[in-house]
Amino acid sequence: MTAPSWGSHSDTFPCCGWTGQGGGAGVKGCREIAQLIREVAPGASRIVLPVGTGTTLAGIVSGLAPTAEVVGISALKGALDLDQRGFDW
């Protein structure tokens, strides 16, 4: 599987970074977000973000120091059973 070409988007939005969608590519790309957080806010001890599938959350968690607290707030309509799904970050 080859990575998609972001050529037209990169030309239109040169100041933006583009991350692969979902799964392993998404997690890897979101580690870059964690790197940016480390650079821009090196003293940050808590990161809070909305969560859908969890890909962004997984990438940020894997890219930050183990001492950083990452809090995900579900953005899924009707997701009232998350405490029963067995997430263990």
N, C-alpha and C positions, 0 to 999 in steps of 0.2 A: 504494500500500500504506500503510495507516495503522498507527501504533504501537498495540500492545495496551494495554488499560486495566489498570492494576495496582491499581485501586481497592480491591478486597477485601484484597489483600496489604498495601497501604499502611495500611489501617485496622488490620489485625491486627498489623503490625510497623512502627509509625511511626518507629522509629529506624533503619530499614534503607533503603538505596538500592537501586533496582531497575534493572537493565540489560537492554537488548534482547538477544535470543538470537541468537547467530551472525552471521557476515558483517559487513557495514558497521555495522549497529546495535550489534553486540557490540563491535566495535573502538572505536566512538565512546564507548560506555558505559564501556569499560575505560580510556579516557583519563582518566575521572573518578577511577578508582582511582590512576592515576599522579599526578594532582593531589593526592589525599589523601596519598600517599607523600611528595610534595614538602613538604606542609604539616607532616606528623607527624614525618618523618625527613629534614629538609633536607640533612643531611650524608651520607645513604646513598650509597655508591658502587657497591654490588652488590645486586641484587634476585634472589632465587632463587624459582622457582615451578614447580608441576607443570603439564604441558602435555598437552592432548588434541588438539584440532583446531588450536590455535595462535591462536585469536581473542583470548584474554586476553593472551597474550604480545605479539601485534601491537599491541594497544591500549596496553599499558604501555610498550612500546618507543617508540611514536610520541608518548607523552605525557611522557616523561622527557628530560632533557638528553642530548645525544649522548655526553657523558662518562660517563654511568651505564652500568654493565655489567649486563645482564639475562641471567640464565641460566635456561633452560627445561629441565626434566627430564621426559622422556616418562612419562606415566602410562598409556600404551597397552600392554596385554598383548601381548607378542610383537613389539613394534616394534623389531626388531633391525637394520633397514636404514636408520635415519634418516640416517646419515652419507652414504648414497648417494642421498638424495632431493633434494639440491641446495638445501637451505635456506641462505640467505645473509642473515642479519640484520645 
